[in-house]
């Protein structure tokens, strides 16, 4: 299982490169990477900078042993099962933490950048923003009509959700806090982030939809479908507002490793938290965790 993104990432314009030689270059046995769809360009850039030259002469199938993109839920299983050395994901769900504990595996979560969790509607929806309380009302099932939040003529709210264990579904549960999340009808539960964006952009069938994802995925990775990102509590999900802390739903994403990680994996984490790794995160379009001129301390 892989995400629907180009695997030949050395030719992908979203994968940034350093303008200087990398301080870290593996001679052999680079860490096996996996992770979330939205973070694929980030860790592809890490691979491009640090993997040995022989890696680029491998065919596509061989490369998948070293860098893959199987989505958040699968990546968490792979790190626990020893099928990946490092994964790049949002924080774990309760089930993912329980799975690691059940298997006797202790994971280390090193924050490496920040990203906004965003809600979006069809561009023809007149609504420009919602409050966090309105979001909780919609996703608890207490608010069911668009007119109740100021959008006239849009009818009932069709609130899409993601599958359990996905990074965005975990983010939604965290936002809901003690407010119970309503059960999603089958027709509004989407397996992938692309599905939820595509459905919300489809005005003919889903003009009344609301969905959620991460900012970078909506603005950079998926350009074939048009959605409107909503302000939350009056603050738009811009990079500036993520960096200055005013956007209310921004959180870290992590390089996740095992406590028994090998030396190459530990070296990669240190490099990612340093100036070159943070610069690649910044140039990709995310907010660095430590800035581009300071060494991070990890976890």
N, C-alpha and C positions, 0 to 999 in steps of 0.2 A: 504494500500500500504506500503510495506516494502522493504528495499534493500536486495540484494541477499547475505546476510552474516549470519553466525550462531548467533541465538538469545541466545542460551545457553552459553553466553559469559564467564561465570565463568570457563568454560573448554577450552576456546580459548587461545592458547599459545600467541597470539598477545596482549592479555589483561594483562598488567603488574600489579604487586602487590607491595605494600610497604613492606619494611623489618622491619617495626616498626608499632605500633598501630597508626591508623589515629587520628589526632587531632580533627577531626570532625566526629561524628557518630550520625545519625538521629535515634531517638527513634521511630518516626512515621512520616507519611506524607512527605516522601522524594520528592524533586522537580521532576516533570514529565519532562523527557529529550527527546529530539529528535535532528536530525541533518543530516549532510552530510554523505554520504557513506564512504568517505575517513577518516572521523574523528571518526567513530564508535568505534574503539579500544580505543581511548582516553577517550571518555565519559563513555564507559563501565568500564574502569579502575577507573574513578571517582565514579561510582556507586558501584563497588566492594568494594572500600575503605570506603564509607560513608553510604551506605544504611543499614537499620536495618537487623538483622539476620533473622527476619520473612520473609523478601523479598525472600530469597533464597529457602524458602519452598513452594513458590507459583508455580503454573504451568506456562507453557510458555505463555499462553494467558493472564493470570493475570499480568504477568511481563510487557507485552506490554503497559499496562496502565501507567507504570512508566518510562520505557525506550524503545524507538522505534527508527527506522532508516528509515525515509520515504523520504530521499533525501532532498537537499537544498530547492528546490522550494516549496515542500509541508510543510517542517518544518517552513518556514517563514510564511506561511498562518496559521499554527497551533499556533504559538506564538501570532500572531495578534488576532486570533479568541478565544484565551484563552484556547486552547486545549493542550498547553504545557507551562511549567513554565520557561524553559530555553532551548535554542537550540545552537548547536555548528556548525558553518558554516563559509564560507567566507563572505566577505562584501556583502551588498545587491545590487541588480540591481535597476535601476531607477523605474521599475515597482513595485518591492517589497517595495521600499520606498513610492511610491505613494499609494499602497494598505494600508499600515499602516496609512498614513495620512488621506485617505478616511474614514477609520474606527475610526479615532480619537484616535489612539493608538500611544504613544511615546515609542520608543525602546531605550535601552541602549546597546551600543556595547563595550564590554570589551575585549581588545586584550589579548589573552592568549598564543599564540605561533606564529611561522612563518613557512611558507612552500614555496617550489618552484613550480611555474607554469612551466610545462615542455612541450616540443614538442618532438614527437617521430616518427620514421619511421621503416619500416621493416629492420631487421638486415642485409639483403643482399643489401640494398641501400648503395652505397659507401660514401654518404655524412656523415660528422661527426659533422657539425655544421652550423648554419646560423647566420646572423646578424638580429637585430630587424627590420631593414629596409626591409630585404628580407622576413621576416615573414609577415610584413605589406603588402608587394607586393604580396605575395602568397594569403593572405586572403582578399585582395581587388580585386583580379582577374587580376592584372597587370602582374604578373609573372605566367605563365601557364605551363612551361616545366622545367623539372629537369635540363636539360643542361644549362639553364639560370642561375643556381646557382652552376654549377660546377659538376653535377652528370650526367655522360654520360650513354646513353643506357637505361634510365628509363622511357622515354616517357613523356606523360602529367602528371601533378601533380593532384592527386586526394586528395583534401583537405577536410577532414572530419570536421564536426562541431557538437556541442551538441545542445540540445533543449534550448529554451529561459528560463531564470530563474535558470538554473543550475549554480553551483558555477564556473565551468570551463568556461562556455560561458560568464558569467559576467567578468571573468578575461581576456578573449580574447578581449571583447569589451573595457575594460580599457586599454589594451596594444595597441589596434588600435588607440586610441585617436581620433584625427580629421579625420583619414583616414577611409572612409566608408567601412564597411564590406560587402563583396559580398553576394548575396543571395545564400544559399546552395541548390544545386539540391536535390530532395527528396532522391535519393539513397546515398547521402553523409551526410545526417543529422541523427544523432544517438540519441536515447532516453536516453541511459545510458552510463556511463563511460566504463563498461565492453564491450559494443558493439563496441565502438570506438577502444579499445585496441585489441579486438579479430579480427576486420576487418583489422587493420593495420598489425597484426602479420601474417595474411593469405597471404603468398607470391603468391600462385597460382592465387588468384583472385585480390589481391590488392597490388602488389609489388610496385606500384607507389604512395602509400598512405602516408599522413602525418596526424597526429592527435595530441591531446593535453589533458593534465590532470594535476593532482598534483603528485609530485614525490613519495610520500609514497604509493599512490594507485598503481602506476605502479610497484614499486620495492618490496613492502611487501604484499599487499592484493591480487594482481593478479599474480600468479606464473605459471599459465598454458599456458600463451602466451608470446612469446618472442618479445620484441620491443627494439629498440636502442634509448636511450635518447640523444638528440642533445645538443651540447654546444650552447650558445647564446653569441654573441660578443666575442667568444673565451673562454668563461668560462663555465665549466661543472657544472651541477646542483647537486653538492655534498653537504652533510650537512656542511662540512667545509666552502664551498663557500657561503652557506646561512648565516652561523653564522658570517663570516667576511664581509658580505655585498657586495662581488664582483659579485655574480650572479645577473644579472640585473632584473629578474622578480620574486622576492620573496616578499611575502606580509603576513600580519597578518591574522590569523583566530580568530574568536571571540566566546565568550560566550554572547549570546544575550538574554536579559531579558526585561521585561516591567517596566515602572516607578512605577507601582503599585505592584511590586513583593512582595511576602510574605517574612517573616523573614528567613525561611529555605532556600529559593532561594538566598537571599542576603548573607547568611552565606556560601553557597556553592561557590559563586563567590569569596568571600574573601579567602576561603580555596584554590581554584584553583590558585589564584594569589600568594599564599604563597609557601613556600619551598616544601611541600609535593605534592601539585597539579602540580607545575612546574617540580618536579622530575619525576612524572608519564608521563608528556608530553615528557620530554627528553628521558626517557627509552623506550617509545613507538617508538621513531624514528623521532620526530619533534624537532624543535628548540624552546626552551622556550622563552617567551616574556620578562621575568624578571630575568632569571637565577634561579638556584635551591637553592640559599642561600639568596635571597632577597625578600622582600614583594613587590608585585606589587601595583600600585596605582589605578588600574582600569581605568575608563574613566574620 
